[in-house]
Amino acid sequence: AGAEAVSSDMFDEIVMADERFHGEGYQEGYAEGSQVGVAEGRRYGLLHGAKMGSEIGCYLGFALTWQCLLQECTDEKNSKKRKALDSLVGMIQKFPYEDPTYDKLQEDLEKIRGKFKQVCSMLNIQSDFRISTERSSLTF
């Protein structure tokens, strides 16, 4: 009976080894995947955050420049342009770019883009905003 018990225990060990190694492999793979995922997520967030910041910064610089150019123009036509520029600047200043978890981030960015296009139309400027990984440019 002793020999049967020893061979039974060895058989159980062999059968259970597969399950044990599978569990250990899963845990190691999960830990490594989590580390790689965090690193990739951080790189992705930095890249897209920088692009978004560059885009919004160009809009703000554009709007502030035009506000200065139009500050002396007091007629009604230019008053509407100044109000649109003020609105664009206000939207940009309220944009919560410090909070990546803000649930309406994309929606608000689209509103800013729309306001920018409206302002460009009012100023009779054809705008084409492009972002590359090397530099951002705003061309007219």
mmCIF file of the C-alpha atoms, coordinates in Angstrom:
data_MODEL
# 
_entry.id   MODEL 
# 
loop_
_atom_site.group_PDB 
_atom_site.id 
_atom_site.type_symbol 
_atom_site.label_atom_id 
_atom_site.label_alt_id 
_atom_site.label_comp_id 
_atom_site.label_asym_id 
_atom_site.label_entity_id 
_atom_site.label_seq_id 
_atom_site.pdbx_PDB_ins_code 
_atom_site.Cartn_x 
_atom_site.Cartn_y 
_atom_site.Cartn_z 
_atom_site.occupancy 
_atom_site.B_iso_or_equiv 
_atom_site.pdbx_formal_charge 
_atom_site.auth_seq_id 
_atom_site.auth_comp_id 
_atom_site.auth_asym_id 
_atom_site.auth_atom_id 
_atom_site.pdbx_PDB_model_num 
ATOM 1   C CA . ALA A 1 1   ? 0.000   0.000   0.000   1.00 0.00 ? 1   ALA A CA 1 
ATOM 2   C CA . GLY A 1 2   ? 2.966   2.308   0.652   1.00 0.00 ? 2   GLY A CA 1 
ATOM 3   C CA . ALA A 1 3   ? 4.260   2.065   -2.936  1.00 0.00 ? 3   ALA A CA 1 
ATOM 4   C CA . GLU A 1 4   ? 0.801   2.819   -4.352  1.00 0.00 ? 4   GLU A CA 1 
ATOM 5   C CA . ALA A 1 5   ? 0.487   5.915   -2.166  1.00 0.00 ? 5   ALA A CA 1 
ATOM 6   C CA . VAL A 1 6   ? 3.906   7.198   -3.290  1.00 0.00 ? 6   VAL A CA 1 
ATOM 7   C CA . SER A 1 7   ? 3.115   6.667   -6.993  1.00 0.00 ? 7   SER A CA 1 
ATOM 8   C CA . SER A 1 8   ? -0.330  8.244   -6.510  1.00 0.00 ? 8   SER A CA 1 
ATOM 9   C CA . ASP A 1 9   ? 1.263   11.302  -4.874  1.00 0.00 ? 9   ASP A CA 1 
ATOM 10  C CA . MET A 1 10  ? 3.814   11.561  -7.708  1.00 0.00 ? 10  MET A CA 1 
ATOM 11  C CA . PHE A 1 11  ? 1.016   11.296  -10.281 1.00 0.00 ? 11  PHE A CA 1 
ATOM 12  C CA . ASP A 1 12  ? -0.970  14.027  -8.489  1.00 0.00 ? 12  ASP A CA 1 
ATOM 13  C CA . GLU A 1 13  ? 2.143   16.220  -8.408  1.00 0.00 ? 13  GLU A CA 1 
ATOM 14  C CA . ILE A 1 14  ? 2.636   15.794  -12.160 1.00 0.00 ? 14  ILE A CA 1 
ATOM 15  C CA . VAL A 1 15  ? -1.027  16.546  -12.890 1.00 0.00 ? 15  VAL A CA 1 
ATOM 16  C CA . MET A 1 16  ? -1.050  19.532  -10.545 1.00 0.00 ? 16  MET A CA 1 
ATOM 17  C CA . ALA A 1 17  ? 2.280   20.842  -11.902 1.00 0.00 ? 17  ALA A CA 1 
ATOM 18  C CA . ASP A 1 18  ? 0.607   21.857  -15.145 1.00 0.00 ? 18  ASP A CA 1 
ATOM 19  C CA . GLU A 1 19  ? -2.011  23.829  -13.245 1.00 0.00 ? 19  GLU A CA 1 
ATOM 20  C CA . ARG A 1 20  ? 0.600   25.356  -10.917 1.00 0.00 ? 20  ARG A CA 1 
ATOM 21  C CA . PHE A 1 21  ? 2.887   26.391  -13.807 1.00 0.00 ? 21  PHE A CA 1 
ATOM 22  C CA . HIS A 1 22  ? -0.065  27.791  -15.717 1.00 0.00 ? 22  HIS A CA 1 
ATOM 23  C CA . GLY A 1 23  ? -1.023  29.916  -12.691 1.00 0.00 ? 23  GLY A CA 1 
ATOM 24  C CA . GLU A 1 24  ? 2.539   31.117  -12.108 1.00 0.00 ? 24  GLU A CA 1 
ATOM 25  C CA . GLY A 1 25  ? 2.970   31.902  -15.818 1.00 0.00 ? 25  GLY A CA 1 
ATOM 26  C CA . TYR A 1 26  ? -0.290  33.814  -15.841 1.00 0.00 ? 26  TYR A CA 1 
ATOM 27  C CA . GLN A 1 27  ? 0.759   35.900  -12.822 1.00 0.00 ? 27  GLN A CA 1 
ATOM 28  C CA . GLU A 1 28  ? 4.185   36.681  -14.320 1.00 0.00 ? 28  GLU A CA 1 
ATOM 29  C CA . GLY A 1 29  ? 2.656   37.556  -17.694 1.00 0.00 ? 29  GLY A CA 1 
ATOM 30  C CA . TYR A 1 30  ? -0.005  39.724  -16.085 1.00 0.00 ? 30  TYR A CA 1 
ATOM 31  C CA . ALA A 1 31  ? 2.569   41.646  -14.035 1.00 0.00 ? 31  ALA A CA 1 
ATOM 32  C CA . GLU A 1 32  ? 4.832   42.181  -17.060 1.00 0.00 ? 32  GLU A CA 1 
ATOM 33  C CA . GLY A 1 33  ? 1.888   43.154  -19.274 1.00 0.00 ? 33  GLY A CA 1 
ATOM 34  C CA . SER A 1 34  ? 0.706   45.659  -16.684 1.00 0.00 ? 34  SER A CA 1 
ATOM 35  C CA . GLN A 1 35  ? 4.123   47.331  -16.570 1.00 0.00 ? 35  GLN A CA 1 
ATOM 36  C CA . VAL A 1 36  ? 4.358   47.474  -20.375 1.00 0.00 ? 36  VAL A CA 1 
ATOM 37  C CA . GLY A 1 37  ? 0.776   48.760  -20.604 1.00 0.00 ? 37  GLY A CA 1 
ATOM 38  C CA . VAL A 1 38  ? 1.436   51.566  -18.127 1.00 0.00 ? 38  VAL A CA 1 
ATOM 39  C CA . ALA A 1 39  ? 4.591   52.607  -19.998 1.00 0.00 ? 39  ALA A CA 1 
ATOM 40  C CA . GLU A 1 40  ? 2.809   52.558  -23.378 1.00 0.00 ? 40  GLU A CA 1 
ATOM 41  C CA . GLY A 1 41  ? -0.157  54.444  -21.931 1.00 0.00 ? 41  GLY A CA 1 
ATOM 42  C CA . ARG A 1 42  ? 2.122   57.095  -20.496 1.00 0.00 ? 42  ARG A CA 1 
ATOM 43  C CA . ARG A 1 43  ? 3.912   57.558  -23.845 1.00 0.00 ? 43  ARG A CA 1 
ATOM 44  C CA . TYR A 1 44  ? 0.588   57.735  -25.695 1.00 0.00 ? 44  TYR A CA 1 
ATOM 45  C CA . GLY A 1 45  ? -0.791  60.254  -23.192 1.00 0.00 ? 45  GLY A CA 1 
ATOM 46  C CA . LEU A 1 46  ? 2.305   62.444  -23.378 1.00 0.00 ? 46  LEU A CA 1 
ATOM 47  C CA . LEU A 1 47  ? 2.289   62.486  -27.166 1.00 0.00 ? 47  LEU A CA 1 
ATOM 48  C CA . HIS A 1 48  ? -1.410  63.278  -27.535 1.00 0.00 ? 48  HIS A CA 1 
ATOM 49  C CA . GLY A 1 49  ? -1.393  65.710  -24.614 1.00 0.00 ? 49  GLY A CA 1 
ATOM 50  C CA . ALA A 1 50  ? 1.488   67.597  -26.232 1.00 0.00 ? 50  ALA A CA 1 
ATOM 51  C CA . LYS A 1 51  ? -0.355  67.704  -29.557 1.00 0.00 ? 51  LYS A CA 1 
ATOM 52  C CA . MET A 1 52  ? -3.512  68.991  -27.888 1.00 0.00 ? 52  MET A CA 1 
ATOM 53  C CA . GLY A 1 53  ? -1.555  71.594  -25.919 1.00 0.00 ? 53  GLY A CA 1 
ATOM 54  C CA . SER A 1 54  ? 0.224   72.736  -29.070 1.00 0.00 ? 54  SER A CA 1 
ATOM 55  C CA . GLU A 1 55  ? -3.053  73.052  -30.956 1.00 0.00 ? 55  GLU A CA 1 
ATOM 56  C CA . ILE A 1 56  ? -4.766  75.013  -28.178 1.00 0.00 ? 56  ILE A CA 1 
ATOM 57  C CA . GLY A 1 57  ? -1.672  77.183  -27.718 1.00 0.00 ? 57  GLY A CA 1 
ATOM 58  C CA . CYS A 1 58  ? -1.751  78.116  -31.418 1.00 0.00 ? 58  CYS A CA 1 
ATOM 59  C CA . TYR A 1 59  ? -5.429  79.026  -31.160 1.00 0.00 ? 59  TYR A CA 1 
ATOM 60  C CA . LEU A 1 60  ? -4.767  81.188  -28.114 1.00 0.00 ? 60  LEU A CA 1 
ATOM 61  C CA . GLY A 1 61  ? -1.790  82.952  -29.710 1.00 0.00 ? 61  GLY A CA 1 
ATOM 62  C CA . PHE A 1 62  ? -3.844  83.559  -32.851 1.00 0.00 ? 62  PHE A CA 1 
ATOM 63  C CA . ALA A 1 63  ? -6.796  84.967  -30.884 1.00 0.00 ? 63  ALA A CA 1 
ATOM 64  C CA . LEU A 1 64  ? -4.672  87.203  -28.655 1.00 0.00 ? 64  LEU A CA 1 
ATOM 65  C CA . THR A 1 65  ? -2.809  88.588  -31.658 1.00 0.00 ? 65  THR A CA 1 
ATOM 66  C CA . TRP A 1 66  ? -6.033  89.435  -33.457 1.00 0.00 ? 66  TRP A CA 1 
ATOM 67  C CA . GLN A 1 67  ? -7.480  90.990  -30.311 1.00 0.00 ? 67  GLN A CA 1 
ATOM 68  C CA . CYS A 1 68  ? -4.500  93.364  -30.271 1.00 0.00 ? 68  CYS A CA 1 
ATOM 69  C CA . LEU A 1 69  ? -4.858  94.101  -33.985 1.00 0.00 ? 69  LEU A CA 1 
ATOM 70  C CA . LEU A 1 70  ? -8.551  94.912  -33.649 1.00 0.00 ? 70  LEU A CA 1 
ATOM 71  C CA . GLN A 1 71  ? -8.519  96.819  -30.350 1.00 0.00 ? 71  GLN A CA 1 
ATOM 72  C CA . GLU A 1 72  ? -8.484  100.208 -32.083 1.00 0.00 ? 72  GLU A CA 1 
ATOM 73  C CA . CYS A 1 73  ? -11.294 99.277  -34.513 1.00 0.00 ? 73  CYS A CA 1 
ATOM 74  C CA . THR A 1 74  ? -14.547 100.285 -32.884 1.00 0.00 ? 74  THR A CA 1 
ATOM 75  C CA . ASP A 1 75  ? -17.062 99.915  -35.718 1.00 0.00 ? 75  ASP A CA 1 
ATOM 76  C CA . GLU A 1 76  ? -19.865 97.348  -35.444 1.00 0.00 ? 76  GLU A CA 1 
ATOM 77  C CA . LYS A 1 77  ? -18.334 94.905  -37.939 1.00 0.00 ? 77  LYS A CA 1 
ATOM 78  C CA . ASN A 1 78  ? -15.100 94.709  -35.965 1.00 0.00 ? 78  ASN A CA 1 
ATOM 79  C CA . SER A 1 79  ? -17.024 94.638  -32.687 1.00 0.00 ? 79  SER A CA 1 
ATOM 80  C CA . LYS A 1 80  ? -18.533 91.289  -33.735 1.00 0.00 ? 80  LYS A CA 1 
ATOM 81  C CA . LYS A 1 81  ? -15.080 89.984  -34.588 1.00 0.00 ? 81  LYS A CA 1 
ATOM 82  C CA . ARG A 1 82  ? -13.747 91.092  -31.204 1.00 0.00 ? 82  ARG A CA 1 
ATOM 83  C CA . LYS A 1 83  ? -16.666 89.409  -29.420 1.00 0.00 ? 83  LYS A CA 1 
ATOM 84  C CA . ALA A 1 84  ? -15.989 86.162  -31.295 1.00 0.00 ? 84  ALA A CA 1 
ATOM 85  C CA . LEU A 1 85  ? -12.295 86.413  -30.388 1.00 0.00 ? 85  LEU A CA 1 
ATOM 86  C CA . ASP A 1 86  ? -13.208 87.080  -26.744 1.00 0.00 ? 86  ASP A CA 1 
ATOM 87  C CA . SER A 1 87  ? -15.431 84.015  -26.813 1.00 0.00 ? 87  SER A CA 1 
ATOM 88  C CA . LEU A 1 88  ? -12.619 81.879  -28.275 1.00 0.00 ? 88  LEU A CA 1 
ATOM 89  C CA . VAL A 1 89  ? -10.156 83.118  -25.636 1.00 0.00 ? 89  VAL A CA 1 
ATOM 90  C CA . GLY A 1 90  ? -12.711 82.435  -22.896 1.00 0.00 ? 90  GLY A CA 1 
ATOM 91  C CA . MET A 1 91  ? -13.309 78.884  -24.139 1.00 0.00 ? 91  MET A CA 1 
ATOM 92  C CA . ILE A 1 92  ? -9.569  78.219  -24.220 1.00 0.00 ? 92  ILE A CA 1 
ATOM 93  C CA . GLN A 1 93  ? -9.045  79.647  -20.725 1.00 0.00 ? 93  GLN A CA 1 
ATOM 94  C CA . LYS A 1 94  ? -11.836 77.428  -19.334 1.00 0.00 ? 94  LYS A CA 1 
ATOM 95  C CA . PHE A 1 95  ? -10.534 74.301  -21.117 1.00 0.00 ? 95  PHE A CA 1 
ATOM 96  C CA . PRO A 1 96  ? -9.477  71.804  -18.407 1.00 0.00 ? 96  PRO A CA 1 
ATOM 97  C CA . TYR A 1 97  ? -6.298  70.586  -20.102 1.00 0.00 ? 97  TYR A CA 1 
ATOM 98  C CA . GLU A 1 98  ? -4.774  69.739  -16.699 1.00 0.00 ? 98  GLU A CA 1 
ATOM 99  C CA . ASP A 1 99  ? -7.457  67.065  -16.121 1.00 0.00 ? 99  ASP A CA 1 
ATOM 100 C CA . PRO A 1 100 ? -7.064  64.098  -18.506 1.00 0.00 ? 100 PRO A CA 1 
ATOM 101 C CA . THR A 1 101 ? -10.052 62.371  -16.877 1.00 0.00 ? 101 THR A CA 1 
ATOM 102 C CA . TYR A 1 102 ? -12.453 65.197  -17.819 1.00 0.00 ? 102 TYR A CA 1 
ATOM 103 C CA . ASP A 1 103 ? -15.263 63.380  -19.605 1.00 0.00 ? 103 ASP A CA 1 
ATOM 104 C CA . LYS A 1 104 ? -16.058 66.141  -22.110 1.00 0.00 ? 104 LYS A CA 1 
ATOM 105 C CA . LEU A 1 105 ? -12.444 66.816  -23.141 1.00 0.00 ? 105 LEU A CA 1 
ATOM 106 C CA . GLN A 1 106 ? -12.943 65.881  -26.808 1.00 0.00 ? 106 GLN A CA 1 
ATOM 107 C CA . GLU A 1 107 ? -16.349 67.559  -26.971 1.00 0.00 ? 107 GLU A CA 1 
ATOM 108 C CA . ASP A 1 108 ? -14.957 70.843  -25.630 1.00 0.00 ? 108 ASP A CA 1 
ATOM 109 C CA . LEU A 1 109 ? -11.943 70.632  -27.940 1.00 0.00 ? 109 LEU A CA 1 
ATOM 110 C CA . GLU A 1 110 ? -14.304 70.262  -30.906 1.00 0.00 ? 110 GLU A CA 1 
ATOM 111 C CA . LYS A 1 111 ? -16.226 73.355  -29.739 1.00 0.00 ? 111 LYS A CA 1 
ATOM 112 C CA . ILE A 1 112 ? -12.960 75.315  -29.606 1.00 0.00 ? 112 ILE A CA 1 
ATOM 113 C CA . ARG A 1 113 ? -12.058 74.115  -33.105 1.00 0.00 ? 113 ARG A CA 1 
ATOM 114 C CA . GLY A 1 114 ? -15.488 75.184  -34.335 1.00 0.00 ? 114 GLY A CA 1 
ATOM 115 C CA . LYS A 1 115 ? -15.165 78.620  -32.743 1.00 0.00 ? 115 LYS A CA 1 
ATOM 116 C CA . PHE A 1 116 ? -11.690 78.985  -34.252 1.00 0.00 ? 116 PHE A CA 1 
ATOM 117 C CA . LYS A 1 117 ? -13.076 78.209  -37.719 1.00 0.00 ? 117 LYS A CA 1 
ATOM 118 C CA . GLN A 1 118 ? -15.904 80.695  -37.162 1.00 0.00 ? 118 GLN A CA 1 
ATOM 119 C CA . VAL A 1 119 ? -13.417 83.410  -36.169 1.00 0.00 ? 119 VAL A CA 1 
ATOM 120 C CA . CYS A 1 120 ? -11.248 82.657  -39.198 1.00 0.00 ? 120 CYS A CA 1 
ATOM 121 C CA . SER A 1 121 ? -14.307 82.931  -41.424 1.00 0.00 ? 121 SER A CA 1 
ATOM 122 C CA . MET A 1 122 ? -15.233 86.298  -39.868 1.00 0.00 ? 122 MET A CA 1 
ATOM 123 C CA . LEU A 1 123 ? -11.670 87.515  -40.453 1.00 0.00 ? 123 LEU A CA 1 
ATOM 124 C CA . ASN A 1 124 ? -11.707 86.180  -44.050 1.00 0.00 ? 124 ASN A CA 1 
ATOM 125 C CA . ILE A 1 125 ? -8.809  83.841  -43.281 1.00 0.00 ? 125 ILE A CA 1 
ATOM 126 C CA . GLN A 1 126 ? -8.520  80.379  -44.733 1.00 0.00 ? 126 GLN A CA 1 
ATOM 127 C CA . SER A 1 127 ? -7.079  78.251  -41.969 1.00 0.00 ? 127 SER A CA 1 
ATOM 128 C CA . ASP A 1 128 ? -5.505  74.838  -42.130 1.00 0.00 ? 128 ASP A CA 1 
ATOM 129 C CA . PHE A 1 129 ? -4.262  73.618  -38.766 1.00 0.00 ? 129 PHE A CA 1 
ATOM 130 C CA . ARG A 1 130 ? -1.920  70.625  -38.920 1.00 0.00 ? 130 ARG A CA 1 
ATOM 131 C CA . ILE A 1 131 ? 0.079   68.950  -36.206 1.00 0.00 ? 131 ILE A CA 1 
ATOM 132 C CA . SER A 1 132 ? 3.065   66.738  -36.864 1.00 0.00 ? 132 SER A CA 1 
ATOM 133 C CA . THR A 1 133 ? 5.260   65.039  -34.316 1.00 0.00 ? 133 THR A CA 1 
ATOM 134 C CA . GLU A 1 134 ? 8.141   67.369  -35.193 1.00 0.00 ? 134 GLU A CA 1 
ATOM 135 C CA . ARG A 1 135 ? 6.346   70.724  -35.071 1.00 0.00 ? 135 ARG A CA 1 
ATOM 136 C CA . SER A 1 136 ? 2.954   72.322  -35.171 1.00 0.00 ? 136 SER A CA 1 
ATOM 137 C CA . SER A 1 137 ? 1.991   74.854  -37.746 1.00 0.00 ? 137 SER A CA 1 
ATOM 138 C CA . LEU A 1 138 ? -0.867  77.174  -38.407 1.00 0.00 ? 138 LEU A CA 1 
ATOM 139 C CA . THR A 1 139 ? -0.942  78.244  -42.036 1.00 0.00 ? 139 THR A CA 1 
ATOM 140 C CA . PHE A 1 140 ? -3.092  80.786  -43.821 1.00 0.00 ? 140 PHE A CA 1 
# 
